[in-house]
């Protein structure tokens, strides 16, 4: 991770687990967002993923 906190997490307190390196073999991360469609939306909107708002991200919740 590059140290940037996405806009949609502004105002949210994150624990140390957020910044730790994941091990997908032990605990695969749960993802409640359709990342493929979200990335397509961001590209179409001319934004980076970290620039999206919480409302924009919630449109792609599964």
LOZAMI-517237 format. One record per residue: x, y, z of N, C-alpha, C in turn. Coordinates in nm, 3 decimals. Layout:
N
- X_Y_Z_X_Y_Z_X_Y_Z
...
! end
This chain:
62
- 0.084_-0.117_0.000_0.000_0.000_0.000_0.089_0.124_0.000
- 0.044_0.229_-0.064_0.127_0.347_-0.079_0.106_0.450_0.030
- 0.026_0.423_0.131_0.006_0.514_0.242_-0.107_0.612_0.223
- -0.167_0.613_0.104_-0.280_0.703_0.081_-0.407_0.640_0.137
- -0.484_0.718_0.207_-0.611_0.672_0.260_-0.721_0.716_0.163
- -0.801_0.624_0.110_-0.905_0.662_0.015_-1.004_0.761_0.075
- -1.060_0.848_-0.010_-1.155_0.949_0.036_-1.275_0.888_0.106
- -1.319_0.770_0.057_-1.440_0.712_0.116_-1.416_0.660_0.258
- -1.291_0.660_0.303_-1.262_0.622_0.441_-1.232_0.742_0.530
- -1.245_0.863_0.475_-1.224_0.983_0.556_-1.321_0.984_0.673
- -1.271_1.020_0.788_-1.354_1.025_0.908_-1.373_0.890_0.974
- -1.313_0.786_0.920_-1.323_0.652_0.975_-1.194_0.618_1.046
- -1.204_0.566_1.167_-1.087_0.522_1.241_-1.055_0.379_1.201
- -0.933_0.357_1.160_-0.891_0.224_1.114_-0.796_0.163_1.216
- -0.811_0.032_1.237_-0.720_-0.036_1.329_-0.592_-0.076_1.256
- -0.498_-0.130_1.329_-0.369_-0.168_1.271_-0.382_-0.276_1.164
- -0.488_-0.356_1.171_-0.508_-0.463_1.074_-0.519_-0.407_0.933
- -0.576_-0.288_0.918_-0.592_-0.225_0.786_-0.456_-0.204_0.719
- -0.356_-0.170_0.797_-0.224_-0.139_0.742_-0.129_-0.259_0.737
- -0.171_-0.373_0.789_-0.083_-0.490_0.788_-0.085_-0.558_0.651
- 0.020_-0.633_0.623_0.027_-0.706_0.497_-0.064_-0.828_0.504
- -0.156_-0.841_0.408_-0.248_-0.956_0.411_-0.179_-1.084_0.365
- -0.225_-1.195_0.417_-0.182_-1.326_0.371_-0.306_-1.395_0.314
- -0.326_-1.390_0.182_-0.448_-1.444_0.123_-0.460_-1.596_0.136
- -0.350_-1.663_0.170_-0.356_-1.808_0.186_-0.413_-1.847_0.322
- -0.396_-1.761_0.422_-0.451_-1.790_0.554_-0.592_-1.735_0.570
- -0.609_-1.609_0.538_-0.738_-1.543_0.554_-0.771_-1.467_0.426
- -0.843_-1.529_0.335_-0.877_-1.455_0.213_-0.966_-1.335_0.249
- -0.936_-1.220_0.193_-1.012_-1.101_0.228_-1.155_-1.108_0.176
- -1.248_-1.066_0.259_-1.388_-1.057_0.217_-1.404_-0.926_0.141
- -1.475_-0.930_0.033_-1.495_-0.810_-0.047_-1.643_-0.799_-0.081
- -1.704_-0.693_-0.033_-1.846_-0.673_-0.057_-1.871_-0.575_-0.170
- -1.768_-0.548_-0.249_-1.775_-0.453_-0.358_-1.736_-0.522_-0.488
- -1.809_-0.493_-0.594_-1.774_-0.545_-0.726_-1.659_-0.459_-0.779
- -1.536_-0.506_-0.756_-1.418_-0.426_-0.787_-1.399_-0.404_-0.937
- -1.439_-0.500_-1.019_-1.425_-0.484_-1.163_-1.511_-0.369_-1.213
- -1.637_-0.367_-1.174_-1.726_-0.260_-1.217_-1.687_-0.127_-1.154
- -1.640_-0.130_-1.030_-1.596_-0.008_-0.965_-1.478_0.054_-1.038
- -1.382_-0.029_-1.078_-1.265_0.023_-1.149_-1.304_0.075_-1.288
- -1.400_0.010_-1.351_-1.448_0.060_-1.481_-1.517_0.195_-1.465
- -1.595_0.209_-1.360_-1.663_0.335_-1.332_-1.561_0.446_-1.307
- -1.460_0.417_-1.227_-1.359_0.517_-1.196_-1.286_0.562_-1.322
- -1.253_0.467_-1.407_-1.183_0.501_-1.531_-1.272_0.587_-1.620
- -1.399_0.552_-1.629_-1.493_0.627_-1.710_-1.513_0.769_-1.655
- -1.512_0.782_-1.522_-1.530_0.911_-1.458_-1.400_0.993_-1.456
- -1.290_0.933_-1.497_-1.161_1.002_-1.499_-1.103_1.022_-1.360
- -1.133_0.928_-1.268_-1.084_0.938_-1.131_-0.999_0.816_-1.098
- -0.917_0.830_-0.994_-0.847_0.716_-0.937_-0.941_0.653_-0.834
- -0.919_0.527_-0.801_-1.005_0.461_-0.703_-1.004_0.532_-0.569
- -0.889_0.585_-0.527_-0.881_0.652_-0.398_-0.953_0.786_-0.397
- -0.991_0.837_-0.512_-1.060_0.965_-0.521_-1.212_0.950_-0.516
- -1.263_0.828_-0.521_-1.407_0.806_-0.520_-1.465_0.835_-0.382
- -1.588_0.881_-0.379_-1.656_0.909_-0.253_-1.723_0.783_-0.201
- -1.764_0.787_-0.076_-1.831_0.673_-0.015_-1.960_0.639_-0.091
- -2.031_0.741_-0.135_-2.156_0.720_-0.209_-2.130_0.650_-0.343
- -2.023_0.689_-0.410_-1.989_0.626_-0.538_-1.953_0.479_-0.517
- -1.879_0.450_-0.413_-1.837_0.311_-0.387_-1.958_0.226_-0.349
- -2.050_0.282_-0.272_-2.167_0.205_-0.227_-2.258_0.163_-0.343
- -2.248_0.231_-0.456_-2.327_0.193_-0.574_-2.288_0.053_-0.623
- -2.170_0.008_-0.588_-2.118_-0.120_-0.637_-2.115_-0.227_-0.528
- -2.187_-0.203_-0.420_-2.193_-0.303_-0.312_-2.272_-0.424_-0.360
- -2.225_-0.540_-0.318_-2.290_-0.666_-0.357_-2.391_-0.704_-0.252
! end
